[in-house]
């Protein structure tokens, strides 16, 4: 009974909203007016993403492995090849974090700056939040 009442109430709401004019609708004359050129038109060959300069500060982290060095991989997962390593208790700079294959239940991976690889977040301790890639 409750499901039938909710279903009919939902259908009635959708029907009413379909016939009401929207608040942000433009007049008919504005629909035929030419649109202004996008902001990227003045910079040929540039995309909009390049025009927004969002400053992301790197985060400092410390390698927290036990008696072993931390593998740096070419991608965010254990299936990627090892491109380097970092010794325990060493500081490293982390650019951003992303999801990858799980390492002891943790699926987060940190990307090192300048595309130098990825390290498992399970073995890196940071003092502040790391931005997403």
N, CA, C and O atoms as a GROMACS GRO file, in nm:
protein
  532
    1UNK      N    1   0.082  -0.119   0.000
    1UNK     CA    2   0.000   0.000   0.000
    1UNK      C    3   0.087   0.126   0.000
    1UNK      O    4   0.060   0.220  -0.074
    2UNK      N    5   0.191   0.126   0.083
    2UNK     CA    6   0.278   0.243   0.089
    2UNK      C    7   0.351   0.260  -0.044
    2UNK      O    8   0.367   0.372  -0.092
    3UNK      N    9   0.394   0.151  -0.103
    3UNK     CA   10   0.465   0.158  -0.230
    3UNK      C   11   0.374   0.216  -0.338
    3UNK      O   12   0.420   0.298  -0.418
    4UNK      N   13   0.248   0.176  -0.342
    4UNK     CA   14   0.154   0.226  -0.441
    4UNK      C   15   0.129   0.376  -0.421
    4UNK      O   16   0.122   0.451  -0.518
    5UNK      N   17   0.117   0.419  -0.296
    5UNK     CA   18   0.096   0.561  -0.267
    5UNK      C   19   0.217   0.643  -0.308
    5UNK      O   20   0.201   0.749  -0.368
    6UNK      N   21   0.337   0.596  -0.277
    6UNK     CA   22   0.458   0.669  -0.315
    6UNK      C   23   0.474   0.674  -0.466
    6UNK      O   24   0.514   0.776  -0.521
    7UNK      N   25   0.443   0.564  -0.532
    7UNK     CA   26   0.456   0.557  -0.676
    7UNK      C   27   0.360   0.654  -0.744
    7UNK      O   28   0.399   0.725  -0.837
    8UNK      N   29   0.236   0.657  -0.700
    8UNK     CA   30   0.139   0.748  -0.762
    8UNK      C   31   0.173   0.893  -0.729
    8UNK      O   32   0.154   0.981  -0.813
    9UNK      N   33   0.222   0.919  -0.608
    9UNK     CA   34   0.262   1.055  -0.572
    9UNK      C   35   0.381   1.102  -0.654
    9UNK      O   36   0.388   1.218  -0.693
   10UNK      N   37   0.475   1.010  -0.680
   10UNK     CA   38   0.591   1.043  -0.761
   10UNK      C   39   0.549   1.072  -0.904
   10UNK      O   40   0.599   1.166  -0.966
   11UNK      N   41   0.459   0.992  -0.958
   11UNK     CA   42   0.412   1.015  -1.094
   11UNK      C   43   0.338   1.148  -1.106
   11UNK      O   44   0.354   1.219  -1.205
   12UNK      N   45   0.259   1.182  -1.006
   12UNK     CA   46   0.187   1.310  -1.009
   12UNK      C   47   0.285   1.426  -1.003
   12UNK      O   48   0.265   1.527  -1.071
   13UNK      N   49   0.390   1.415  -0.924
   13UNK     CA   50   0.490   1.522  -0.914
   13UNK      C   51   0.564   1.540  -1.045
   13UNK      O   52   0.588   1.653  -1.088
   14UNK      N   53   0.599   1.431  -1.110
   14UNK     CA   54   0.668   1.440  -1.238
   14UNK      C   55   0.578   1.503  -1.342
   14UNK      O   56   0.624   1.584  -1.423
   15UNK      N   57   0.450   1.467  -1.342
   15UNK     CA   58   0.357   1.523  -1.440
   15UNK      C   59   0.340   1.673  -1.420
   15UNK      O   60   0.335   1.748  -1.517
   16UNK      N   61   0.331   1.718  -1.295
   16UNK     CA   62   0.316   1.861  -1.268
   16UNK      C   63   0.442   1.936  -1.308
   16UNK      O   64   0.433   2.043  -1.368
   17UNK      N   65   0.558   1.883  -1.277
   17UNK     CA   66   0.683   1.950  -1.310
   17UNK      C   67   0.708   1.955  -1.460
   17UNK      O   68   0.777   2.045  -1.509
   18UNK      N   69   0.653   1.860  -1.534
   18UNK     CA   70   0.671   1.860  -1.679
   18UNK      C   71   0.596   1.974  -1.746
   18UNK      O   72   0.637   2.021  -1.852
   19UNK      N   73   0.487   2.021  -1.686
   19UNK     CA   74   0.407   2.127  -1.746
   19UNK      C   75   0.440   2.265  -1.693
   19UNK      O   76   0.397   2.365  -1.751
   20UNK      N   77   0.516   2.275  -1.585
   20UNK     CA   78   0.553   2.406  -1.531
   20UNK      C   79   0.671   2.462  -1.608
   20UNK      O   80   0.762   2.387  -1.644
   21UNK      N   81   0.672   2.594  -1.634
   21UNK     CA   82   0.789   2.652  -1.701
   21UNK      C   83   0.907   2.654  -1.603
   21UNK      O   84   0.888   2.669  -1.482
   22UNK      N   85   1.026   2.640  -1.656
   22UNK     CA   86   1.144   2.643  -1.569
   22UNK      C   87   1.181   2.786  -1.536
   22UNK      O   88   1.152   2.877  -1.614
   23UNK      N   89   1.243   2.807  -1.422
   23UNK     CA   90   1.277   2.942  -1.376
   23UNK      C   91   1.390   3.001  -1.458
   23UNK      O   92   1.395   3.122  -1.475
   24UNK      N   93   1.481   2.919  -1.509
   24UNK     CA   94   1.596   2.971  -1.580
   24UNK      C   95   1.579   2.970  -1.731
   24UNK      O   96   1.678   2.985  -1.803
   25UNK      N   97   1.457   2.954  -1.782
   25UNK     CA   98   1.436   2.947  -1.927
   25UNK      C   99   1.454   3.085  -1.988
   25UNK      O  100   1.409   3.185  -1.932
   26UNK      N  101   1.520   3.091  -2.102
   26UNK     CA  102   1.545   3.216  -2.171
   26UNK      C  103   1.429   3.246  -2.265
   26UNK      O  104   1.362   3.154  -2.310
   27UNK      N  105   1.405   3.374  -2.294
   27UNK     CA  106   1.300   3.408  -2.389
   27UNK      C  107   1.333   3.354  -2.529
   27UNK      O  108   1.448   3.321  -2.559
   28UNK      N  109   1.232   3.344  -2.612
   28UNK     CA  110   1.249   3.287  -2.745
   28UNK      C  111   1.348   3.367  -2.828
   28UNK      O  112   1.420   3.309  -2.909
   29UNK      N  113   1.353   3.500  -2.811
   29UNK     CA  114   1.445   3.583  -2.890
   29UNK      C  115   1.590   3.556  -2.851
   29UNK      O  116   1.680   3.568  -2.934
   30UNK      N  117   1.614   3.520  -2.727
   30UNK     CA  118   1.750   3.492  -2.683
   30UNK      C  119   1.800   3.359  -2.738
   30UNK      O  120   1.921   3.338  -2.752
   31UNK      N  121   1.708   3.271  -2.770
   31UNK     CA  122   1.748   3.142  -2.824
   31UNK      C  123   1.806   3.155  -2.964
   31UNK      O  124   1.889   3.074  -3.004
   32UNK      N  125   1.763   3.257  -3.040
   32UNK     CA  126   1.813   3.276  -3.176
   32UNK      C  127   1.933   3.368  -3.181
   32UNK      O  128   1.997   3.379  -3.286
   33UNK      N  129   1.966   3.437  -3.071
   33UNK     CA  130   2.079   3.529  -3.069
   33UNK      C  131   2.210   3.449  -3.076
   33UNK      O  132   2.218   3.340  -3.020
   34UNK      N  133   2.311   3.504  -3.143
   34UNK     CA  134   2.439   3.431  -3.150
   34UNK      C  135   2.505   3.423  -3.012
   34UNK      O  136   2.497   3.516  -2.933
   35UNK      N  137   2.569   3.312  -2.988
   35UNK     CA  138   2.637   3.293  -2.859
   35UNK      C  139   2.777   3.353  -2.866
   35UNK      O  140   2.839   3.355  -2.972
   36UNK      N  141   2.827   3.402  -2.753
   36UNK     CA  142   2.964   3.455  -2.754
   36UNK      C  143   3.064   3.341  -2.771
   36UNK      O  144   3.037   3.226  -2.738
   37UNK      N  145   3.179   3.376  -2.824
   37UNK     CA  146   3.283   3.275  -2.847
   37UNK      C  147   3.335   3.226  -2.713
   37UNK      O  148   3.340   3.303  -2.616
   38UNK      N  149   3.375   3.100  -2.705
   38UNK     CA  150   3.430   3.050  -2.579
   38UNK      C  151   3.560   3.120  -2.544
   38UNK      O  152   3.625   3.180  -2.629
   39UNK      N  153   3.598   3.112  -2.417
   39UNK     CA  154   3.716   3.182  -2.369
   39UNK      C  155   3.844   3.128  -2.432
   39UNK      O  156   3.945   3.198  -2.434
   40UNK      N  157   3.842   3.007  -2.483
   40UNK     CA  158   3.963   2.949  -2.541
   40UNK      C  159   3.985   2.996  -2.684
   40UNK      O  160   4.090   2.966  -2.742
   41UNK      N  161   3.891   3.068  -2.744
   41UNK     CA  162   3.906   3.111  -2.882
   41UNK      C  163   4.020   3.211  -2.897
   41UNK      O  164   4.082   3.217  -3.003
   42UNK      N  165   4.049   3.288  -2.795
   42UNK     CA  166   4.156   3.386  -2.806
   42UNK      C  167   4.294   3.324  -2.789
   42UNK      O  168   4.395   3.389  -2.815
   43UNK      N  169   4.298   3.199  -2.745
   43UNK     CA  170   4.424   3.127  -2.730
   43UNK      C  171   4.420   3.004  -2.819
   43UNK      O  172   4.388   2.895  -2.769
   44UNK      N  173   4.451   3.015  -2.948
   44UNK     CA  174   4.441   2.898  -3.034
   44UNK      C  175   4.540   2.790  -2.992
   44UNK      O  176   4.655   2.819  -2.957
   45UNK      N  177   4.494   2.668  -2.995
   45UNK     CA  178   4.579   2.556  -2.958
   45UNK      C  179   4.581   2.526  -2.810
   45UNK      O  180   4.645   2.430  -2.767
   46UNK      N  181   4.512   2.605  -2.730
   46UNK     CA  182   4.507   2.584  -2.586
   46UNK      C  183   4.370   2.532  -2.547
   46UNK      O  184   4.269   2.569  -2.605
   47UNK      N  185   4.369   2.446  -2.449
   47UNK     CA  186   4.244   2.394  -2.397
   47UNK      C  187   4.208   2.470  -2.270
   47UNK      O  188   4.293   2.534  -2.209
   48UNK      N  189   4.083   2.463  -2.233
   48UNK     CA  190   4.035   2.533  -2.114
   48UNK      C  191   4.108   2.486  -1.988
   48UNK      O  192   4.129   2.564  -1.896
   49UNK      N  193   4.147   2.359  -1.983
   49UNK     CA  194   4.215   2.306  -1.865
   49UNK      C  195   4.349   2.375  -1.843
   49UNK      O  196   4.394   2.388  -1.729
   50UNK      N  197   4.413   2.418  -1.951
   50UNK     CA  198   4.542   2.484  -1.937
   50UNK      C  199   4.527   2.627  -1.888
   50UNK      O  200   4.623   2.684  -1.836
   51UNK      N  201   4.410   2.685  -1.904
   51UNK     CA  202   4.391   2.823  -1.863
   51UNK      C  203   4.365   2.838  -1.713
   51UNK      O  204   4.390   2.944  -1.656
   52UNK      N  205   4.317   2.734  -1.650
   52UNK     CA  206   4.293   2.742  -1.506
   52UNK      C  207   4.418   2.693  -1.434
   52UNK      O  208   4.454   2.575  -1.443
   53UNK      N  209   4.483   2.782  -1.366
   53UNK     CA  210   4.606   2.749  -1.296
   53UNK      C  211   4.574   2.721  -1.150
   53UNK      O  212   4.564   2.813  -1.069
   54UNK      N  213   4.559   2.594  -1.119
   54UNK     CA  214   4.529   2.555  -0.982
   54UNK      C  215   4.659   2.509  -0.920
   54UNK      O  216   4.720   2.411  -0.965
   55UNK      N  217   4.702   2.577  -0.818
   55UNK     CA  218   4.828   2.546  -0.752
   55UNK      C  219   4.806   2.432  -0.653
   55UNK      O  220   4.725   2.445  -0.561
   56UNK      N  221   4.878   2.323  -0.671
   56UNK     CA  222   4.871   2.210  -0.580
   56UNK      C  223   5.007   2.196  -0.515
   56UNK      O  224   5.107   2.172  -0.582
   57UNK      N  225   5.009   2.211  -0.385
   57UNK     CA  226   5.135   2.201  -0.313
   57UNK      C  227   5.164   2.055  -0.278
   57UNK      O  228   5.075   1.984  -0.231
   58UNK      N  229   5.287   2.010  -0.302
   58UNK     CA  230   5.319   1.872  -0.269
   58UNK      C  231   5.321   1.849  -0.118
   58UNK      O  232   5.342   1.942  -0.039
   59UNK      N  233   5.298   1.726  -0.081
   59UNK     CA  234   5.292   1.688   0.060
   59UNK      C  235   5.416   1.606   0.091
   59UNK      O  236   5.459   1.523   0.010
   60UNK      N  237   5.474   1.629   0.208
   60UNK     CA  238   5.590   1.553   0.251
   60UNK      C  239   5.546   1.430   0.327
   60UNK      O  240   5.457   1.438   0.412
   61UNK      N  241   5.606   1.318   0.298
   61UNK     CA  242   5.573   1.193   0.366
   61UNK      C  243   5.699   1.120   0.407
   61UNK      O  244   5.808   1.151   0.360
   62UNK      N  245   5.684   1.023   0.496
   62UNK     CA  246   5.797   0.944   0.543
   62UNK      C  247   5.768   0.797   0.516
   62UNK      O  248   5.658   0.749   0.544
   63UNK      N  249   5.867   0.727   0.462
   63UNK     CA  250   5.853   0.585   0.434
   63UNK      C  251   5.848   0.509   0.565
   63UNK      O  252   5.935   0.525   0.651
   64UNK      N  253   5.744   0.426   0.582
   64UNK     CA  254   5.722   0.354   0.708
   64UNK      C  255   5.720   0.204   0.684
   64UNK      O  256   5.623   0.137   0.720
   65UNK      N  257   5.826   0.152   0.624
   65UNK     CA  258   5.836   0.008   0.604
   65UNK      C  259   5.918  -0.053   0.717
   65UNK      O  260   5.990   0.018   0.787
   66UNK      N  261   5.906  -0.182   0.735
   66UNK     CA  262   5.981  -0.252   0.840
   66UNK      C  263   6.094  -0.330   0.776
   66UNK      O  264   6.070  -0.431   0.709
   67UNK      N  265   6.216  -0.287   0.795
   67UNK     CA  266   6.337  -0.356   0.749
   67UNK      C  267   6.343  -0.377   0.598
   67UNK      O  268   6.423  -0.458   0.552
   68UNK      N  269   6.263  -0.309   0.521
   68UNK     CA  270   6.264  -0.327   0.376
   68UNK      C  271   6.253  -0.192   0.308
   68UNK      O  272   6.209  -0.094   0.368
   69UNK      N  273   6.293  -0.189   0.185
   69UNK     CA  274   6.278  -0.064   0.110
   69UNK      C  275   6.144  -0.064   0.038
   69UNK      O  276   6.086  -0.170   0.010
   70UNK      N  277   6.095   0.054   0.008
   70UNK     CA  278   5.964   0.072  -0.056
   70UNK      C  279   5.983   0.077  -0.207
   70UNK      O  280   6.063   0.156  -0.258
   71UNK      N  281   5.910  -0.007  -0.278
   71UNK     CA  282   5.919  -0.009  -0.424
   71UNK      C  283   5.844   0.108  -0.484
   71UNK      O  284   5.733   0.140  -0.441
   72UNK      N  285   5.904   0.172  -0.583
   72UNK     CA  286   5.839   0.275  -0.663
   72UNK      C  287   5.802   0.209  -0.793
   72UNK      O  288   5.887   0.152  -0.861
   73UNK      N  289   5.674   0.217  -0.829
   73UNK     CA  290   5.624   0.148  -0.948
   73UNK      C  291   5.581   0.246  -1.055
   73UNK      O  292   5.558   0.364  -1.028
   74UNK      N  293   5.571   0.198  -1.177
   74UNK     CA  294   5.536   0.284  -1.289
   74UNK      C  295   5.388   0.320  -1.292
   74UNK      O  296   5.350   0.414  -1.363
   75UNK      N  297   5.304   0.251  -1.218
   75UNK     CA  298   5.162   0.279  -1.212
   75UNK      C  299   5.108   0.247  -1.074
   75UNK      O  300   5.180   0.193  -0.990
   76UNK      N  301   4.980   0.280  -1.048
   76UNK     CA  302   4.922   0.259  -0.915
   76UNK      C  303   4.876   0.115  -0.891
   76UNK      O  304   4.756   0.088  -0.884
   77UNK      N  305   4.970   0.025  -0.880
   77UNK     CA  306   4.934  -0.113  -0.854
   77UNK      C  307   5.056  -0.202  -0.850
   77UNK      O  308   5.164  -0.166  -0.897
   78UNK      N  309   5.038  -0.320  -0.792
   78UNK     CA  310   5.149  -0.414  -0.782
   78UNK      C  311   5.178  -0.486  -0.913
   78UNK      O  312   5.280  -0.554  -0.924
   79UNK      N  313   5.091  -0.472  -1.012
   79UNK     CA  314   5.114  -0.535  -1.141
   79UNK      C  315   5.206  -0.451  -1.229
   79UNK      O  316   5.255  -0.501  -1.331
   80UNK      N  317   5.232  -0.326  -1.192
   80UNK     CA  318   5.320  -0.240  -1.269
   80UNK      C  319   5.466  -0.269  -1.234
   80UNK      O  320   5.495  -0.318  -1.126
   81UNK      N  321   5.555  -0.239  -1.326
   81UNK     CA  322   5.696  -0.271  -1.305
   81UNK      C  323   5.758  -0.178  -1.202
   81UNK      O  324   5.712  -0.065  -1.183
   82UNK      N  325   5.861  -0.225  -1.136
   82UNK     CA  326   5.933  -0.147  -1.036
   82UNK      C  327   6.034  -0.059  -1.108
   82UNK      O  328   6.116  -0.107  -1.186
   83UNK      N  329   6.027   0.072  -1.082
   83UNK     CA  330   6.117   0.166  -1.147
   83UNK      C  331   6.219   0.226  -1.050
   83UNK      O  332   6.307   0.300  -1.092
   84UNK      N  333   6.206   0.194  -0.923
   84UNK     CA  334   6.300   0.246  -0.825
   84UNK      C  335   6.260   0.202  -0.686
   84UNK      O  336   6.171   0.119  -0.670
   85UNK      N  337   6.325   0.259  -0.584
   85UNK     CA  338   6.289   0.226  -0.447
   85UNK      C  339   6.328   0.342  -0.355
   85UNK      O  340   6.408   0.428  -0.390
   86UNK      N  341   6.269   0.342  -0.237
   86UNK     CA  342   6.302   0.439  -0.133
   86UNK      C  343   6.329   0.361  -0.006
   86UNK      O  344   6.258   0.265   0.026
   87UNK      N  345   6.431   0.400   0.066
   87UNK     CA  346   6.468   0.331   0.190
   87UNK      C  347   6.376   0.370   0.304
   87UNK      O  348   6.312   0.475   0.298
   88UNK      N  349   6.370   0.288   0.408
   88UNK     CA  350   6.282   0.315   0.522
   88UNK      C  351   6.327   0.441   0.596
   88UNK      O  352   6.446   0.475   0.598
   89UNK      N  353   6.230   0.509   0.654
   89UNK     CA  354   6.248   0.634   0.730
   89UNK      C  355   6.296   0.751   0.647
   89UNK      O  356   6.335   0.853   0.703
   90UNK      N  357   6.296   0.740   0.516
   90UNK     CA  358   6.338   0.851   0.430
   90UNK      C  359   6.219   0.939   0.398
   90UNK      O  360   6.106   0.891   0.388
   91UNK      N  361   6.242   1.070   0.382
   91UNK     CA  362   6.137   1.162   0.341
   91UNK      C  363   6.121   1.155   0.190
   91UNK      O  364   6.218   1.139   0.116
   92UNK      N  365   5.995   1.167   0.146
   92UNK     CA  366   5.968   1.175   0.004
   92UNK      C  367   5.852   1.270  -0.019
   92UNK      O  368   5.767   1.289   0.067
   93UNK      N  369   5.851   1.330  -0.136
   93UNK     CA  370   5.746   1.424  -0.173
   93UNK      C  371   5.637   1.351  -0.248
   93UNK      O  372   5.665   1.272  -0.338
   94UNK      N  373   5.512   1.378  -0.210
   94UNK     CA  374   5.395   1.313  -0.270
   94UNK      C  375   5.315   1.420  -0.343
   94UNK      O  376   5.282   1.523  -0.284
   95UNK      N  377   5.283   1.397  -0.469
   95UNK     CA  378   5.207   1.494  -0.548
   95UNK      C  379   5.057   1.480  -0.528
   95UNK      O  380   4.988   1.579  -0.502
   96UNK      N  381   5.005   1.357  -0.540
   96UNK     CA  382   4.861   1.336  -0.526
   96UNK      C  383   4.835   1.188  -0.499
   96UNK      O  384   4.928   1.107  -0.504
   97UNK      N  385   4.708   1.154  -0.472
   97UNK     CA  386   4.672   1.016  -0.444
   97UNK      C  387   4.565   0.968  -0.541
   97UNK      O  388   4.486   1.046  -0.593
   98UNK      N  389   4.565   0.837  -0.564
   98UNK     CA  390   4.469   0.775  -0.655
   98UNK      C  391   4.442   0.633  -0.608
   98UNK      O  392   4.510   0.582  -0.518
   99UNK      N  393   4.343   0.568  -0.670
   99UNK     CA  394   4.312   0.430  -0.636
   99UNK      C  395   4.395   0.335  -0.723
   99UNK      O  396   4.429   0.366  -0.837
  100UNK      N  397   4.427   0.219  -0.666
  100UNK     CA  398   4.500   0.116  -0.738
  100UNK      C  399   4.472  -0.019  -0.675
  100UNK      O  400   4.373  -0.035  -0.604
  101UNK      N  401   4.559  -0.116  -0.702
  101UNK     CA  402   4.539  -0.247  -0.641
  101UNK      C  403   4.567  -0.240  -0.492
  101UNK      O  404   4.646  -0.158  -0.446
  102UNK      N  405   4.501  -0.325  -0.418
  102UNK     CA  406   4.511  -0.321  -0.273
  102UNK      C  407   4.642  -0.378  -0.221
  102UNK      O  408   4.691  -0.479  -0.270
  103UNK      N  409   4.697  -0.310  -0.121
  103UNK     CA  410   4.816  -0.356  -0.051
  103UNK      C  411   4.778  -0.366   0.096
  103UNK      O  412   4.765  -0.264   0.164
  104UNK      N  413   4.762  -0.488   0.143
  104UNK     CA  414   4.720  -0.514   0.281
  104UNK      C  415   4.592  -0.436   0.316
  104UNK      O  416   4.582  -0.378   0.424
  105UNK      N  417   4.496  -0.437   0.225
  105UNK     CA  418   4.366  -0.376   0.249
  105UNK      C  419   4.356  -0.229   0.215
  105UNK      O  420   4.248  -0.172   0.227
  106UNK      N  421   4.465  -0.166   0.174
  106UNK     CA  422   4.463  -0.024   0.140
  106UNK      C  423   4.478  -0.010  -0.011
  106UNK      O  424   4.577  -0.055  -0.069
  107UNK      N  425   4.379   0.052  -0.076
  107UNK     CA  426   4.378   0.067  -0.221
  107UNK      C  427   4.430   0.203  -0.268
  107UNK      O  428   4.418   0.234  -0.386
  108UNK      N  429   4.485   0.283  -0.179
  108UNK     CA  430   4.535   0.416  -0.216
  108UNK      C  431   4.682   0.408  -0.254
  108UNK      O  432   4.761   0.336  -0.194
  109UNK      N  433   4.716   0.485  -0.356
  109UNK     CA  434   4.854   0.496  -0.402
  109UNK      C  435   4.888   0.643  -0.416
  109UNK      O  436   4.802   0.723  -0.455
  110UNK      N  437   5.010   0.680  -0.384
  110UNK     CA  438   5.058   0.818  -0.396
  110UNK      C  439   5.145   0.829  -0.521
  110UNK      O  440   5.232   0.746  -0.546
  111UNK      N  441   5.118   0.935  -0.599
  111UNK     CA  442   5.202   0.962  -0.717
  111UNK      C  443   5.313   1.055  -0.675
  111UNK      O  444   5.290   1.156  -0.608
  112UNK      N  445   5.433   1.023  -0.714
  112UNK     CA  446   5.548   1.108  -0.685
  112UNK      C  447   5.553   1.219  -0.790
  112UNK      O  448   5.508   1.199  -0.903
  113UNK      N  449   5.608   1.335  -0.756
  113UNK     CA  450   5.609   1.446  -0.852
  113UNK      C  451   5.695   1.417  -0.975
  113UNK      O  452   5.783   1.331  -0.972
  114UNK      N  453   5.667   1.488  -1.080
  114UNK     CA  454   5.740   1.480  -1.207
  114UNK      C  455   5.730   1.341  -1.271
  114UNK      O  456   5.822   1.298  -1.340
  115UNK      N  457   5.620   1.272  -1.249
  115UNK     CA  458   5.592   1.141  -1.309
  115UNK      C  459   5.703   1.040  -1.281
  115UNK      O  460   5.742   0.965  -1.370
  116UNK      N  461   5.752   1.039  -1.160
  116UNK     CA  462   5.860   0.946  -1.125
  116UNK      C  463   5.808   0.815  -1.068
  116UNK      O  464   5.888   0.730  -1.029
  117UNK      N  465   5.679   0.798  -1.063
  117UNK     CA  466   5.624   0.670  -1.020
  117UNK      C  467   5.521   0.682  -0.911
  117UNK      O  468   5.480   0.792  -0.873
  118UNK      N  469   5.479   0.566  -0.860
  118UNK     CA  470   5.376   0.556  -0.757
  118UNK      C  471   5.428   0.470  -0.643
  118UNK      O  472   5.504   0.375  -0.664
  119UNK      N  473   5.385   0.503  -0.521
  119UNK     CA  474   5.417   0.422  -0.404
  119UNK      C  475   5.288   0.390  -0.331
  119UNK      O  476   5.192   0.468  -0.335
  120UNK      N  477   5.285   0.276  -0.265
  120UNK     CA  478   5.166   0.235  -0.191
  120UNK      C  479   5.149   0.324  -0.068
  120UNK      O  480   5.243   0.344   0.008
  121UNK      N  481   5.029   0.377  -0.051
  121UNK     CA  482   5.002   0.467   0.063
  121UNK      C  483   5.007   0.392   0.195
  121UNK      O  484   5.019   0.454   0.301
  122UNK      N  485   5.000   0.261   0.190
  122UNK     CA  486   5.006   0.180   0.312
  122UNK      C  487   5.139   0.198   0.384
  122UNK      O  488   5.146   0.183   0.506
  123UNK      N  489   5.244   0.230   0.310
  123UNK     CA  490   5.377   0.239   0.367
  123UNK      C  491   5.432   0.382   0.371
  123UNK      O  492   5.553   0.400   0.386
  124UNK      N  493   5.346   0.482   0.357
  124UNK     CA  494   5.390   0.621   0.364
  124UNK      C  495   5.303   0.694   0.465
  124UNK      O  496   5.180   0.685   0.460
  125UNK      N  497   5.367   0.766   0.558
  125UNK     CA  498   5.296   0.841   0.661
  125UNK      C  499   5.307   0.989   0.625
  125UNK      O  500   5.416   1.042   0.608
  126UNK      N  501   5.191   1.056   0.615
  126UNK     CA  502   5.187   1.200   0.587
  126UNK      C  503   5.121   1.272   0.702
  126UNK      O  504   5.041   1.213   0.775
  127UNK      N  505   5.153   1.398   0.719
  127UNK     CA  506   5.094   1.477   0.827
  127UNK      C  507   4.968   1.551   0.788
  127UNK      O  508   4.890   1.590   0.874
  128UNK      N  509   4.948   1.570   0.659
  128UNK     CA  510   4.827   1.639   0.614
  128UNK      C  511   4.766   1.564   0.496
  128UNK      O  512   4.826   1.472   0.441
  129UNK      N  513   4.647   1.605   0.457
  129UNK     CA  514   4.572   1.537   0.352
  129UNK      C  515   4.644   1.554   0.217
  129UNK      O  516   4.705   1.657   0.189
  130UNK      N  517   4.635   1.452   0.138
  130UNK     CA  518   4.696   1.452   0.005
  130UNK      C  519   4.586   1.476  -0.098
  130UNK      O  520   4.483   1.410  -0.092
  131UNK      N  521   4.605   1.569  -0.192
  131UNK     CA  522   4.499   1.593  -0.293
  131UNK      C  523   4.487   1.475  -0.388
  131UNK      O  524   4.580   1.397  -0.406
  132UNK      N  525   4.369   1.464  -0.450
  132UNK     CA  526   4.342   1.358  -0.547
  132UNK      C  527   4.403   1.393  -0.682
  132UNK      O  528   4.414   1.510  -0.718
  133UNK      N  529   4.443   1.292  -0.756
  133UNK     CA  530   4.499   1.313  -0.890
  133UNK      C  531   4.388   1.344  -0.989
  133UNK      O  532   4.414   1.365  -1.108
   0.00000   0.00000   0.00000
